[in-house]
Amino acid sequence: MEPSQDQSTIKLGEYIVLQKGNFMKIHQLSKNSCVMLGRDKIDLTSIIGHKFWTNFKMVHKKGSKREFELIVCDKSESLLNLIDKDVRGTDNRDIWDDGSSQLMSADEIFKLRDRGCSGQDIVGQLLENSKTFHCKTEYSQQKYLKKKEKKYFEYVVVLRPNIRVIAQILFSKDPQKVLNLRSDTLSQIVTAVNLQPTGKYLLYENGCQGLVTAVVLNHLGGNGRLIHLYPNLHYQKHAVLAMNFQQKDLDSFISVRLSSFLKKMFPDSSCKVSGPSVGNCKLIACENSNDPQLESSGGLSSSEVINGGNTHECCERDEDISPRRGCLNTDDTEVSTEEIDPAHEPPTRQFIETSQSSQEQKLEDSALISDGCKRKSSTDDNDAPSKKSKWELEVDKAVDILSTVKADGLIIICKEYPIHLINRLIKLVAFSRNMVVYSMYQEPIVKLFCELKLRKDVIGVKLTESFLRNYQVLPDRTHPEINMSSSGGFLLTATVVSPEDCPS
Amino acid sequence: MSFSQLKETIEEGDTVILYLNPLNLHSIEVKPEIPNKHDELVDNVFQTKYGALKIKGLIGQKFGSKVSLSKGWAYVLHPTPELWTLTLPHRTQIIYSADISMIIFQLDLKPGCIVIESGTGSGSLTHALARTVSPNGTVHTFDFHKQRAAIAEAEFAGHKIDSVVKSYHRDVCQLGFGPDLDSLADAVFLDLPLPWTVVPHAVKVIKKSGGRFCSFSPCIEQVKRTCEALHDSGFREIQTMECLQRELTVRSRTVPILHPDKEEESEEKMTFTSALPQPTVPGHTGYLTFATLPPN
């Protein structure tokens, strides 16, 4: 898309990661962009054109307490430099918590801050007025300052988003919003499906903000194919957008709505269902697994399946018919706008609206957001009936690809119980290729495990969970971190094989 | 082309994985004839628990199909780095898939990247690295053991990944990675007894625009010294972690329902599906230390 492939400079319109101490945030850089970090409002105008990894210092804007602008600085001053190496205690036997060790009152401290004192100055004063700091041990002093640093740290580093950082940010912010998909499990999906850059992969993702889509695209690097199936009128693409993919990375990306794809791929099995078996995480309507009609709904049926008509109308009706869906949609909107960022919010909203009206899912279009998003939203719909709209062409392309050669892997990450979807899609996977299913809950994936065990065309069905522990490594103070993530979800892997017996 | 390119049909020279059950896998090179002890070419026959397999018969079969053994059957599977990890001939301790996955993810690897690995060992990680950076990236892999380096190099050629993997016999602790790789690498991976001695060499080979570093060490003392060296060499985001994957065994279980008031055992039963890890599982493989070298 961009003529210059320079990836080392901070550019307008691109997504960036702001790192302040241990806190990180994804943000799309627009003109006159401001971002909230905690309660601080930060003007980002000055960072454009600088290299990533530049250190910026937060400086108070004139006349405001919590508004800052960023100026380039050599390196961030650590508060740990305030420690006077000669003054320290050996243990805490003489330190008593009587509430009087700090001589400054809370009011006085607030006043320092309101006067625009730097964090360094404020903490310096806190130490001067502390009766006990100098009696603490060296380690205890460091711990105290690290705690203060969280509050008073005033340096920001701007990083280029990559999949590792995005996964980390989304997971630590709210694991539920990425279905508890922790980075170790995410990394295992890539290896378990044997993701070869030149391969063709089939992915159904619902509920993790495009994280898995972004991972697969990252690993294809524009070489193979990703056929991405999404459930509703628009898919979650937060992570995909944040990756700042170049056009060449997106060349391998075909994104189609699941129901449209299935209808075209399997025209024989009619998609009529008697009731709206709306997909959710409950194992509803899945018991009659041999019923081909039910099977066709894949537990994911939308209203389109019911009336089999124009998808656009159905998109809107979806929300009316199913309260569950409506709920999902608000969820999505919340996901994409929650970055509490006034500059970011309008384009995102706008995107969702346009995508509803035009049903186009190509990412380059969404990437136009930054350019003002002048989209030909209605042209596709109003074209002569003979001419296919863009999304139809995408469906055709996906079907064409899978009709000639089967997929090299199947990945399913969703909130729903996917047995019917698997029954359908497994036919599109080549022999001796792997499938991976992720679930944040153990119970449904155990059930799925049992169902797949009965099939003749999958072997090596394996159910795993993963464990990830981070360590504090400091001289004489190395130990596991106090808090750890207790669950990273469950992964089911299996290999698709020929169900035929060997000729003997 | 069996590792580097996914394909449908087995040809002579391919490596295939013979799948008897999840715990009984073999990697086989498809050579229809092999020399016997009198140096005469004879039919290559592979012996398994369920009888013999004539290798010649594999040619032309589809990957993922059933083949008959003299006393049963098995599946022939397309090789993957993960299956190779499970079946490769061990010349050293190897790194397994959970750690491999995390290493690839945390090193920010993708097609086109240049990654340096030391030591090569049995080549378990190397295959997965090669897959990730292919088709246009490179894995430069170093081992100080001459024979191991040579065997690994032959294996990479046999698996047709030698266009992506360059093997070297060299002691990187003593000699570094050599001037040819200066400022070329996107990432460096170390699995060495003294990784901290290589940190300065890693700084030299990482691109001017910055890159990632990983060290895999079984012992915490190694981690401590490595972290100090990383800190001193200007690395940022230094993070140590441990990552394990546990397999859950799924079983259907039936237990009687206990009625405290009745004397005799109840007829009433409760049936459920259990999913538990094995009674003993690997609890430690190694510590993974990651770090970023920012642009200079």
HADDOCK unambig.tbl for C-alpha pairs under 7 A between the chains (distance, minus, plus):
assign (segid A and resid 53 and name CA) (segid B and resid 294 and name CA) 6.64 0.50 0.50
assign (segid A and resid 164 and name CA) (segid B and resid 105 and name CA) 6.66 0.50 0.50
assign (segid A and resid 164 and name CA) (segid B and resid 106 and name CA) 6.25 0.50 0.50
assign (segid A and resid 164 and name CA) (segid B and resid 108 and name CA) 6.76 0.50 0.50
assign (segid A and resid 184 and name CA) (segid B and resid 102 and name CA) 5.73 0.50 0.50
assign (segid A and resid 187 and name CA) (segid B and resid 101 and name CA) 5.07 0.50 0.50
assign (segid A and resid 187 and name CA) (segid B and resid 102 and name CA) 5.72 0.50 0.50
assign (segid A and resid 187 and name CA) (segid B and resid 105 and name CA) 5.70 0.50 0.50
assign (segid A and resid 188 and name CA) (segid B and resid 98 and name CA) 6.46 0.50 0.50
assign (segid A and resid 188 and name CA) (segid B and resid 101 and name CA) 5.29 0.50 0.50
assign (segid A and resid 191 and name CA) (segid B and resid 101 and name CA) 6.07 0.50 0.50
assign (segid A and resid 194 and name CA) (segid B and resid 80 and name CA) 6.52 0.50 0.50
assign (segid A and resid 196 and name CA) (segid B and resid 131 and name CA) 6.00 0.50 0.50
assign (segid A and resid 196 and name CA) (segid B and resid 132 and name CA) 6.88 0.50 0.50
assign (segid A and resid 197 and name CA) (segid B and resid 111 and name CA) 6.78 0.50 0.50
assign (segid A and resid 197 and name CA) (segid B and resid 132 and name CA) 6.97 0.50 0.50
assign (segid A and resid 197 and name CA) (segid B and resid 134 and name CA) 6.78 0.50 0.50
assign (segid A and resid 218 and name CA) (segid B and resid 110 and name CA) 6.45 0.50 0.50
assign (segid A and resid 219 and name CA) (segid B and resid 110 and name CA) 5.14 0.50 0.50
assign (segid A and resid 219 and name CA) (segid B and resid 111 and name CA) 6.41 0.50 0.50
assign (segid A and resid 219 and name CA) (segid B and resid 132 and name CA) 6.84 0.50 0.50
assign (segid A and resid 220 and name CA) (segid B and resid 111 and name CA) 6.89 0.50 0.50
assign (segid A and resid 221 and name CA) (segid B and resid 110 and name CA) 6.77 0.50 0.50
assign (segid A and resid 221 and name CA) (segid B and resid 111 and name CA) 5.66 0.50 0.50
assign (segid A and resid 431 and name CA) (segid B and resid 63 and name CA) 6.37 0.50 0.50
assign (segid A and resid 431 and name CA) (segid B and resid 64 and name CA) 4.82 0.50 0.50
assign (segid A and resid 432 and name CA) (segid B and resid 63 and name CA) 5.67 0.50 0.50
assign (segid A and resid 432 and name CA) (segid B and resid 64 and name CA) 4.14 0.50 0.50
assign (segid A and resid 432 and name CA) (segid B and resid 77 and name CA) 5.40 0.50 0.50
assign (segid A and resid 432 and name CA) (segid B and resid 78 and name CA) 5.82 0.50 0.50
assign (segid A and resid 460 and name CA) (segid B and resid 22 and name CA) 5.66 0.50 0.50
assign (segid A and resid 463 and name CA) (segid B and resid 247 and name CA) 5.73 0.50 0.50
assign (segid A and resid 463 and name CA) (segid B and resid 248 and name CA) 5.49 0.50 0.50
assign (segid A and resid 464 and name CA) (segid B and resid 245 and name CA) 6.48 0.50 0.50
assign (segid A and resid 464 and name CA) (segid B and resid 246 and name CA) 5.40 0.50 0.50
assign (segid A and resid 464 and name CA) (segid B and resid 247 and name CA) 4.26 0.50 0.50
assign (segid A and resid 464 and name CA) (segid B and resid 248 and name CA) 5.56 0.50 0.50
assign (segid A and resid 465 and name CA) (segid B and resid 245 and name CA) 5.84 0.50 0.50
assign (segid A and resid 465 and name CA) (segid B and resid 246 and name CA) 5.38 0.50 0.50
assign (segid A and resid 465 and name CA) (segid B and resid 247 and name CA) 6.50 0.50 0.50
assign (segid A and resid 466 and name CA) (segid B and resid 244 and name CA) 5.65 0.50 0.50
assign (segid A and resid 466 and name CA) (segid B and resid 245 and name CA) 4.32 0.50 0.50
assign (segid A and resid 466 and name CA) (segid B and resid 246 and name CA) 5.94 0.50 0.50
assign (segid A and resid 467 and name CA) (segid B and resid 243 and name CA) 5.60 0.50 0.50
assign (segid A and resid 467 and name CA) (segid B and resid 244 and name CA) 5.05 0.50 0.50
assign (segid A and resid 467 and name CA) (segid B and resid 245 and name CA) 6.21 0.50 0.50
assign (segid A and resid 468 and name CA) (segid B and resid 241 and name CA) 6.94 0.50 0.50
assign (segid A and resid 468 and name CA) (segid B and resid 242 and name CA) 5.72 0.50 0.50
assign (segid A and resid 468 and name CA) (segid B and resid 243 and name CA) 4.57 0.50 0.50
assign (segid A and resid 468 and name CA) (segid B and resid 244 and name CA) 6.57 0.50 0.50
assign (segid A and resid 469 and name CA) (segid B and resid 241 and name CA) 5.45 0.50 0.50
assign (segid A and resid 469 and name CA) (segid B and resid 242 and name CA) 5.20 0.50 0.50
assign (segid A and resid 469 and name CA) (segid B and resid 243 and name CA) 6.54 0.50 0.50
assign (segid A and resid 470 and name CA) (segid B and resid 240 and name CA) 5.84 0.50 0.50
assign (segid A and resid 470 and name CA) (segid B and resid 241 and name CA) 4.22 0.50 0.50
assign (segid A and resid 470 and name CA) (segid B and resid 242 and name CA) 6.44 0.50 0.50
assign (segid A and resid 471 and name CA) (segid B and resid 240 and name CA) 5.32 0.50 0.50
assign (segid A and resid 471 and name CA) (segid B and resid 241 and name CA) 5.69 0.50 0.50
assign (segid A and resid 473 and name CA) (segid B and resid 224 and name CA) 6.33 0.50 0.50
assign (segid A and resid 497 and name CA) (segid B and resid 64 and name CA) 4.50 0.50 0.50
assign (segid A and resid 497 and name CA) (segid B and resid 65 and name CA) 6.14 0.50 0.50
assign (segid A and resid 498 and name CA) (segid B and resid 64 and name CA) 5.74 0.50 0.50
assign (segid A and resid 498 and name CA) (segid B and resid 65 and name CA) 5.08 0.50 0.50
assign (segid A and resid 501 and name CA) (segid B and resid 66 and name CA) 6.26 0.50 0.50
assign (segid A and resid 502 and name CA) (segid B and resid 66 and name CA) 5.05 0.50 0.50
assign (segid A and resid 502 and name CA) (segid B and resid 67 and name CA) 5.47 0.50 0.50
assign (segid A and resid 502 and name CA) (segid B and resid 68 and name CA) 6.36 0.50 0.50
assign (segid A and resid 504 and name CA) (segid B and resid 68 and name CA) 6.62 0.50 0.50
